[in-house]
Structure formats: C-alpha cells, structure tokens
Amino acid sequence: MPDLIHRRELLKIASAALAGLTTAKTNWAMPNELVQNVAKATDWKPAFFNPHQNDTVMVLTERLIPRTDTPGANDAKVHRYLDLFLSVGNADDQKRFVDGLAWLDDSSKQTYKREFVKCSEEEQVALLNRVAGAEKEKTPDTGHAFFNQAKNMTSMIYFSTPEGYQEMNKLGPPPATFGCEHPAGHA
C-alpha cells in the first residue's frame, strides 16, 4: 500500500510545527495539565466533534499515521487532541475542518456509495491518495486543502505526544545539519 506521507516529509512537518509552537503565540495554547488529561481520561467524550465526525477523524488520522512496528495516530489519541484544539479554535478553523469532513464523506459516497468510515482500508487509502496527488496533477479539488490541513494537524499533534516524540527520536538526536540544504555542508 502506498505511503500517504513519507517519513522524511513527516519529520520536516514535525520539526517546523515544533519550532512554530515554541515561538508562535496561537489560540491553541492551553495548560499542559488539560492537554495531558485528554489522553489519559477513561471517560473521554468529544467536546467539539459529533460521534460520526469523531469516528471519521479517528479513521482519517490512523490512515495518515498508521500503526506499524511503531504506534499510530490512534495509539497517540490524536483525534482527542484535534477535538480539544478545535473546541477552543476560531470559528473559521472549526468550520473549515467540519466542512472538510463532510467533503470527505461526500467524496466517498460518490466513489464508493458509502461514508468514509464504512469503506475498506484500501478504499480509504485510495481516496486519500487521489486527494493527496491532486496538487501534482494540477487539478486540486476542494478536498486537497482539507487533506493538507488534516495532514499537518495530525503530524503536528502526533509528534507532540510521547508516542510521536519517541518515534521521532528513536535513532537518537538529529545531527546539527538536519534539514540543511547547503551543498558544501558545515565546517
């Protein structure tokens, strides 16, 4: 099955996101204790998503960062963090994400005659690959912007969790030249 996001791309997104989170003031800033409780709560319920949207987000994020020999997005409870962040986010971000989820279901119904969560894993991946490739084909559809938003938020959140942090650092700290594009390197 083709990778929706290549590991190198995820690392670049995660690095940029972590740098951005440490330097930018966002409306996502919230007490660390609250964020940690989201992951640990045994009686957790979505604050923003309705049950169907939450199920869709769980499937979508797991398709973006699936469990392999390492934890996936559902292991890191990415959907819970997305729900929390969107619950305190601005109305435009909330609407854009909910509209994107609706678009995903509509596109799935057009292609497979059923909602995204009711499709097989292969169908879900095929649909997401088509949307991801729309930019390369120079024919992006309305789902492409949502896909990028969901991909960026998922990777940012995943690599901010203990599971994602461990995955990012499992080979030790990155070299000082990580991401450097100087052809001659550093002295």
C-alpha positions in Angstrom: 0.0 0.0 0.0 1.5 3.4 -0.9 2.5 5.7 1.9 0.3 8.8 2.2 3.0 10.7 3.9 6.7 9.8 3.6 8.7 9.6 6.8 11.0 12.4 5.6 8.0 14.7 4.9 6.6 13.9 8.4 9.9 14.8 10.1 10.0 18.1 8.2 6.4 18.9 9.2 7.0 17.9 12.8 10.2 19.9 13.0 8.6 23.0 11.6 5.5 22.5 13.8 7.5 22.1 17.0 9.6 25.1 16.1 6.4 27.1 15.4 4.8 26.0 18.6 7.7 27.1 20.7 7.9 30.6 19.0 4.4 31.4 18.0 1.5 32.6 20.1 -1.5 30.6 19.0 -5.0 30.3 20.3 -4.2 26.6 20.9 -2.1 27.5 23.9 -3.7 25.7 26.9 -2.5 24.4 30.2 -0.3 21.3 29.9 -2.3 19.5 32.6 -5.5 19.9 30.5 -3.8 18.5 27.4 -2.4 15.5 29.3 -5.8 14.7 30.8 -7.3 14.4 27.3 -5.0 11.5 26.6 -5.5 9.8 29.9 -9.2 10.2 30.5 -11.1 6.9 30.6 -14.4 8.6 30.2 -13.4 10.9 27.4 -16.1 12.3 25.1 -15.6 14.7 22.2 -16.2 18.4 23.1 -16.3 19.6 19.5 -17.0 16.7 17.1 -20.2 14.8 17.0 -19.9 11.0 17.2 -19.7 10.4 13.4 -17.2 13.2 12.9 -15.1 11.7 15.8 -15.2 8.3 14.1 -14.2 9.8 10.8 -11.3 11.7 12.4 -10.1 8.5 14.1 -10.0 6.7 10.8 -8.5 9.6 8.9 -5.7 10.2 11.3 -4.9 6.5 11.5 -4.7 6.3 7.7 -2.3 9.3 7.8 -0.1 7.8 10.5 -0.9 4.1 10.8 0.3 1.7 13.4 3.2 -0.3 12.0 6.1 -1.5 14.2 5.5 1.8 16.0 2.4 3.5 17.5 0.0 5.1 15.1 -2.2 8.2 15.4 -4.9 6.3 17.4 -2.3 4.9 19.8 -1.3 8.6 20.5 -5.0 9.6 20.7 -4.5 12.3 18.0 -8.3 12.5 17.5 -8.8 13.6 21.1 -6.2 16.4 20.8 -7.8 17.5 17.5 -11.1 17.7 19.2 -9.7 19.7 22.1 -7.8 22.1 19.9 -10.8 22.7 17.6 -13.1 23.2 20.5 -11.1 26.2 21.5 -10.1 27.2 18.0 -11.5 30.1 16.0 -14.8 29.7 14.1 -13.2 29.7 10.7 -10.8 26.8 11.5 -13.7 24.9 13.0 -15.9 25.4 10.0 -13.2 24.6 7.6 -12.4 21.3 9.3 -16.1 20.2 9.7 -16.7 21.2 6.1 -13.7 19.1 5.1 -15.0 16.1 7.0 -18.4 16.5 5.2 -16.5 16.8 1.9 -14.6 13.5 2.7 -17.9 11.7 3.3 -19.5 13.2 0.1 -16.5 12.2 -2.0 -16.5 8.7 -0.5 -20.2 8.3 -1.2 -19.7 9.4 -4.8 -16.8 7.0 -5.3 -17.8 4.0 -3.1 -21.5 4.6 -2.3 -20.8 4.8 1.4 -19.4 7.1 4.1 -15.6 7.2 4.5 -15.6 5.2 7.8 -17.7 2.4 6.2 -15.2 1.9 3.3 -12.5 -0.7 3.4 -9.0 0.4 4.4 -7.9 0.0 0.8 -10.7 2.3 -0.4 -9.9 4.9 2.2 -6.2 4.9 1.3 -7.1 5.1 -2.4 -9.4 8.1 -1.8 -6.8 9.9 0.3 -4.0 9.2 -2.2 -6.2 10.6 -5.0 -6.7 13.8 -3.0 -3.1 14.0 -2.0 -2.0 13.7 -5.6 -4.4 16.3 -6.9 -1.8 19.0 -6.5 0.8 17.1 -8.6 -1.9 16.7 -11.4 -2.5 20.5 -11.3 -6.2 19.8 -10.7 -6.7 20.2 -7.0 -10.2 19.6 -5.9 -11.9 21.1 -2.8 -10.7 18.2 -0.6 -7.0 19.0 -1.3 -6.9 21.9 1.1 -8.7 19.9 3.8 -6.3 17.0 3.3 -3.3 19.3 3.8 -4.9 20.8 6.9 -5.7 17.4 8.4 -2.3 16.0 7.5 -0.5 19.0 9.0 -2.6 19.0 12.2 -2.3 15.2 12.6 1.5 15.2 12.2 2.0 18.2 14.4 -0.1 16.7 17.2 1.3 13.2 16.8 4.9 14.3 17.1 4.0 16.4 20.2 2.7 13.3 22.0 5.0 10.9 23.9 4.5 8.2 21.3 5.4 10.6 18.4 8.3 12.1 20.3 9.7 8.7 20.9 9.3 7.8 17.3 11.0 10.9 16.1 13.9 10.4 18.4 14.3 6.6 18.3 17.5 6.9 16.4 19.0 9.5 18.7 19.1 13.2 18.3 19.2 14.5 14.7 22.6 15.8 13.5 23.2 19.5 13.7 22.9 19.7 9.9 19.5 18.1 9.8 17.4 19.8 7.2 20.4 21.9 6.0 20.4 22.4 2.3 23.9 23.8 1.9 25.6 21.8 -0.8 29.1 22.2 0.9 27.8 21.2 4.3 29.1 22.9 7.5 32.6 23.3 8.8 
